[in-house]
Amino acid sequence: MSPSPAAAAMSSPPRHIRDVLARVFAPYPLEVVSAEGVWLHGSRGERVLDLYGGHAVAALGYAHPAWTQALAEQARTCQFQTNAVAMAVRERAAERLVRFAGLGLETVFLVNSGAEANENALKMAFRVTGRAHVAAVEHSFHGRTAAAGAVTWGAAQKWYGFPRAPFDVSFVPRRDVAAIAQHVTTRTAAVIVEPIQGLGGAFDLGATFLQALRRRCDETGALLIFDEVQCGMGRTGHPFAANLYGVIPDMITTAKALGNGFPCAALLMGPAVAAGLKLDVLGTTFGGGPLACAAIAAVIEAIESEHLLERVQRVSAYLRERCLVGPVTGHQGAGFLTGLKTTRPAKDIQAELLARGILTGTSSDPQVLRILAPYILEEPHVDLLRDALEELPA
Ligand SMILES: Cc1ncc(COP(=O)(O)O)c(C=O)c1O
C-alpha cells in the first residue's frame, strides 16, 4: 500500500487551537472534523480508517442513520426527565438490554460512565454481603473514581489521587486458578474482573479462570462482578463475554459501545443483588436520561437487525488470520477487542500506521497493538490494515 494522502498531512502537527484544555492524554497528530462509517475526516483533508473507535465506543461507526435519527427524534420529543418521572423510552431501553444479555440479570440501574457503574456495583456488593474486602485481578482497569481506581492494578503507584483506598483490595494474578482461594475468602464482598482485559492488552482470562472465580464466589458467598465496560455490548461477537465464556456473574457493568458515543452506562443485577435494593440506596441525575436511553435502544436494534454479532465474529476471525504479517507475530483477546502482539513497541507501530491513514490503539502491554474497530468493519478494511502492516519493518 503506497502512503495515503494522510501521510503528508500527518507529518505536520494539526493547526493550533487555543490551549485551554487540561492535558490528560498525549494527543495523536490528528484533528477530526467529521466522520462517516469507519472513516474519520481530518482537518488537513486526510481520511483515516478508524480501528480504535474512540476507546471502544463507536460500535456502529459514525453517522449511523438509525442511531442519529433516534437521538434527533428523542431530542425533539423530550430531552430530559429525572428517574423520578416515568418515561417509556427508559423502560424500553432497560428491557431491551436485559433481553439482549439473556443472562437472567434482570434489574438495571442506568448511569453515566463505566467508573460510575463499577462504583455502584461495589456499593451493592458491600451492602448485600456486609463485608469490606474486594479481590480484583492483576493488570485490570476499572476507572478513575475512588472505588473503581482502588481496584485498578497499579493505580496506587501511578495515579490514584485519593489519600487512602476506601476498602481492602487484593489482586489475583491473571489466569492463576491456584491463587484464587488465598485472595477470595469469607471476608470478600466481591470479585471484580474484566473477562477480557482491555487496557491490559486485550488479554482474555479464559473460561477456566472465570469458572474458578465463579466457583470460589459460590463457596465463600462473595459476589462476582464482570466489568464489561469495554468487552461487553457485542464487542466479542457475543452480547457479553459472560455469554462467550458461559459464566454468569451476579452483576455486569457496561458502557462504551452501549451508547455508541452518547455517554451512558449500566449496572445489570441478578436477583440476589436486586433484593438488596431499597429506595434511595442508589441515585443519579443524568443516568437513564431519555437521550441516553434512545441511544441504547438504537444500538441494540442495530446490532440485532444488522446481524452485527455475526459480522464481528466473521471479520475479526479474518483479521486474526490475515494480519500475522510485518511486525505482528500473534494475537489475543476476542472479536473486536483483539490485541496484536508485536515484535517492537506497539506505540511505534501505531504511529507508523497512523502515518498511513489507519488509527489503532496501544495498551498497558508495550508490545500489544489494540484493535477496537466499529462492528460494521468489513474484510476489505482488514486488507488495508494487512497491506500497511506488510510495509512495516518486522
Ligand atoms: C474495563 C473498563 N472499566 C471501566 C472503565 C472506565 O470507564 P469510564 O471511562 O467510562 O469511566 C474503562 C475505561 O476505559 C474500562 O476499559
The ligand as an ORCA input file, in Angstrom:
! r2SCAN-3c Opt
* xyz 0 1
  C     -12.847     -2.219     31.577
  C     -13.107     -0.789     31.913
  N     -13.760     -0.487     33.035
  C     -14.034      0.781     33.376
  C     -13.632      1.830     32.578
  C     -13.947      3.237     32.980
  O     -14.945      3.748     32.152
  P     -15.223      5.313     32.064
  O     -14.024      5.935     31.432
  O     -16.470      5.416     31.228
  O     -15.445      5.778     33.457
  C     -12.936      1.571     31.393
  C     -12.480      2.671     30.537
  O     -11.623      2.540     29.715
  C     -12.665      0.231     31.051
  O     -11.994     -0.084     29.938
*
